[in-house]
Amino acid sequence: MKDLRQKVRMLIKKKMWLVLATVDENNIPYSSVVVYQSDGDFIICQTGENTLKANNIRKKKQVAVTIPIRKNFLHKIIPAPPAELHFTTTAEIKPKNDEKARRIFSKFLKHSDKAELPQDYIWISIKVPNKITTFGVAVPLLKMRKPLEARKIIFLDS
């Protein structure tokens, strides 16, 4: 299981996009795909000051995250669901001058600072939790068709 924990940590740091789900004050869900960077402990996303996801996080810090993973070229050919990491955790809004967020997101800053954003941007800081559900990670592609074999729950700090 130690190898799976290391693989999950590496995948979180290596991947670049995720699906972020929030809920509003009426518990109506909203999800969006966002580009992110991670240092392994926190995931940082950039968004507009008044986006729905930012407003939802200001009201309710609980979020759900899915990080899809394409395993290899065969994954495009063989009918199987994508490998994924899933977790719930907390998120918070950070101002655009937050140094920790800028440092973590630095790979994309040269592009985002030049982009013409319709509004001021802020950072979403998402805490990587201890408990993560995996699907298809460190599992052969064909075994992903068997959900009981493909799904695992891991604890990063155990």
N, C-alpha and C positions, 0 to 999 in steps of 0.2 A: 504493500500500500504506500510505502514511502516513495517509490518511483512514481506512482500516480499523483501524489501530492506535488512532487517536483515538476511533473509534466503540466499539471494544472497551473501552478505558479508561472511557469514559462509561457503557457498559452495566454494567460491574462496579460502578461507583459508584452507578448509578441503581436497579438492581434490588434486591429486598428478600428474595428467598428462593432457596435453592439445594439441591441434593442433595449431601450429604457422605457419602463412602464411606470406611470404615476397614476394617482387618482385625485379628482378635484374634491371640493368641500361636500359634494353630493354623492361621493363614492363612485362617480362615473370614471371608468378607466380611460387612459390615453397612453398610447405607446408611439415611439418614434425611433428611427434609426439614427445613431449619432456616431461621429468619428471620435475616437478617444486615444489617450495614451495612459500608461500606468507605470508606477514604480514598484508594483507588486503589493503595496499596502493600500494605495488609493488609486482610483480611476478618475481621470480629469477629462471633462468634455467642455466644449465652448458652445454657448448659445446666446441668443439675444436677451436683453434685459427683461422684456415683457412677453416672452414666449409662454405658451400654455404649460410646458413642462417646468419652466422656472417658477411660474406662479403657483403651480401645484406643489412643488417642493417647498416653497416658502410656507405653505399651509400644512402640508403633511410630508414629513421627511422620509417616510417609508417608501421604498421603491423596489421594483423587481427588475432583474437584469438577465438577459439571455445573450450569450456570446456564441454565434454559430461558427462552426469549424468545418471547412472542407478538408477531408483527409488527404486526398491525392487525386491524380487524374482519373483513376477508375471510379471515383465517387461521382463524376459527371455522367458516367455510362451506366453503372449498376444502380437500379432503382432502390435507393435506401435513403432514409431521412438524414439530414446533416448531423454531424456530431455537434454537441452543444455543452456549454456550461450554463447552469441556472443558479440564481440565488436571490434572496431578498436581503435588504440591508437598509442603511440610512444614507441620505444624501443631504448636502447643504450647498447653499449658494455662496460663492466667494466673489469679491470684487475683481474687476479686470486687472488691477495692479497687484494681486496676490502673488508673491514671489514663488511660493511652493508650487502653485498651479502652473505658473509660467515655466518653471524649471521642468516639471514633468511633461508638459505639453510642448516643449521647445522644438521638437522635431517638425511640428506643423506651424509654428509661429511665423516663420518667414513667409508662408503662404497666407495665413489668416490675417496677419497685420496689413497685407496689401489688398486683401479682398474688400470690396465695397459692401459693408454690412448695412442693412436698412436701419439698424438701431445700435445703441451701445451694446457691447457684449459683456457677459459675465462668465464665470466658471461654475460648473457643477462638479463638486467633489463627492465621489462615491466611495465609501469605505468598503474595502474587500473584506467580506466576513470570514469567519472560521469555517462555517458549514457551507459546502458547495455540492450541488447535485450535478453529476456528469451523465452524459448520454453519448455512448460511442467513443469515448476517449480511452485510448489504450485497449481497444476492442477491435478485432478484425472486422473489416467492412461487412462481410456477409453475416456476422453474428449480430449486427445492428438491427436486423429484421426481427430479432427476439428481444423485446424490451426488457424482460427480466434479466437477461444476460448483459444487456448493453448499459443499463442504468446502475449507477453507484452513488452513494452519499459518502463524501469524505470530509474530514476535519483537518484543515491545513496545519493547525498547531498541535497535533497530537503525535 
